[in-house]
């Protein structure tokens, strides 16, 4: 069994609340600092083309003010590549992006978009930025990610979490089997394995039991829970759930 699973805290939805009213409150960088102080291992933020939540200045401040690795989620576009090369996050996770979606709806089409992704992966890697690809746990996507030279894949857990929420045990079991098989294949290919999308305390505890998982990136659930109990308590509870899942799998 591998070591501790890191927790990356996505602060996008703090910025969503700020932008709904305008002004500077709540400040996502302040919440990033609280998350770090409570034990978050990294901060994740998605700079979208339409700047619907996180803004350029937020990314610059996180990089300058927060003593935790920054994972910049971004589309593989010339604009975002230029920003990433300027800011130099610790990692850049390339994700699919559609303006009309409320949140990222699935993994990258790594096979079909290889020509678009290849130069972005190369430029980021050459600048010392660890490149992650947000993918479905499918063999073709994982093989293509390795061929492109990505250091990391983040497995899309949304379909599994949706099945869990719907109470569809059969579909949930099938989706988890896909995640487990995908994690094993990715590790065999030499890729570091992360996971995220739709995770809560229970699902994070479960997936942390997969030996190949090195990091979970979680946002919406944590920010929602923080409205009731505060972000530090939410971070501590999530970290405990992840550690518990790892211990159970090792027992």
HUTA-V895749 format. One record per backbone hydrogen bond with DSSP energy under -0.5 kcal/mol. CO is the residue of the C=O (numbers start at 1). NH is the residue of the N-H. E is the energy in kcal/mol with one decimal. If there is no record, write none. Layout:
BEGIN
CO:NH:E  CO:NH:E
END
This chain:
BEGIN
4:6:-0.5  6:8:-0.6  6:216:-2.5  7:9:-0.5  7:41:-2.2  7:42:-1.2  8:10:-0.6  8:218:-2.6  9:11:-0.5  9:44:-2.4  11:14:-1.1  11:15:-1.3  12:16:-1.5  13:17:-1.7  14:18:-2.1  15:19:-2.8  16:20:-1.4  17:21:-0.9  18:21:-0.9  18:22:-2.2  26:28:-0.7  27:31:-1.8  28:32:-2.1  29:33:-2.1  30:34:-2.1  31:35:-2.5  32:36:-2.3  33:37:-2.5  34:38:-1.7  35:40:-2.7  36:39:-1.3  41:69:-0.7  42:9:-2.4  43:71:-3.0  44:11:-2.0  45:47:-0.7  45:73:-2.7  46:48:-1.0  46:54:-0.5  48:51:-1.3  55:58:-0.5  55:59:-1.7  56:60:-2.1  57:61:-2.2  58:62:-2.7  59:63:-2.3  60:64:-1.7  61:65:-3.1  62:66:-2.1  65:67:-0.5  66:68:-1.5  69:43:-2.7  69:71:-0.5  70:72:-0.7  70:90:-0.9  70:91:-2.0  71:45:-1.9  71:73:-0.7  72:93:-2.0  73:47:-1.7  74:95:-2.3  75:77:-2.0  77:81:-2.4  78:82:-2.1  79:83:-1.8  80:84:-2.6  81:85:-2.4  82:86:-1.3  83:87:-2.8  84:88:-2.8  90:130:-2.0  91:72:-2.7  92:94:-0.7  92:132:-2.9  93:74:-2.4  94:134:-2.3  98:101:-1.3  108:110:-1.6  109:113:-2.3  111:114:-1.0  113:116:-0.6  113:117:-2.6  114:118:-2.7  115:119:-0.6  116:120:-0.6  117:121:-2.8  118:122:-2.3  119:123:-2.3  120:124:-2.5  121:125:-2.5  122:126:-2.3  123:127:-1.1  124:127:-0.7  124:129:-2.4  125:128:-1.5  128:130:-0.5  130:92:-2.6  131:151:-1.6  131:152:-2.0  132:94:-3.0  133:135:-0.8  133:154:-2.5  134:108:-3.4  135:156:-2.6  136:138:-2.3  138:142:-2.3  139:143:-2.8  140:144:-2.1  141:145:-2.1  142:146:-2.1  143:147:-2.3  144:148:-2.0  145:149:-0.6  145:150:-1.9  146:149:-1.0  151:192:-2.4  152:133:-1.6  153:155:-0.6  153:194:-2.9  154:135:-2.2  155:157:-0.7  155:196:-2.1  157:161:-2.4  158:162:-2.5  159:163:-1.8  160:164:-2.2  161:165:-2.4  162:166:-1.8  163:168:-2.2  164:167:-1.2  167:169:-1.3  168:172:-2.5  169:173:-2.4  170:174:-1.9  171:175:-2.7  172:176:-2.4  173:177:-2.2  174:178:-1.8  175:179:-2.0  176:180:-2.8  177:181:-2.6  178:182:-2.7  179:183:-2.7  180:184:-2.0  181:185:-2.4  182:186:-2.7  183:187:-2.1  184:188:-2.0  185:189:-1.6  186:191:-2.4  187:190:-1.5  192:153:-2.4  192:194:-0.6  193:214:-3.3  193:215:-0.9  194:155:-2.9  195:217:-2.2  196:157:-1.9  200:204:-2.6  201:205:-2.0  202:206:-1.9  203:207:-2.6  204:208:-1.8  206:209:-1.5  207:210:-1.8  209:211:-0.5  210:213:-1.5  212:193:-0.7  214:6:-2.7  215:195:-1.6  216:8:-3.2  216:218:-0.6  217:197:-0.6  218:10:-2.6  219:223:-2.5  220:224:-2.3  221:225:-2.7  222:226:-2.0  223:227:-0.8  224:227:-0.8  225:228:-1.6  225:229:-2.1  226:230:-1.8  230:234:-1.8  231:235:-2.8  232:236:-2.4  233:237:-2.3  234:238:-2.3  235:239:-2.8  236:240:-2.1  237:241:-2.0  238:242:-2.5  239:243:-2.4  240:244:-2.4  241:245:-2.2  242:246:-1.9  243:247:-2.4  244:248:-2.5  245:249:-1.8  246:250:-1.5  247:251:-1.2
END
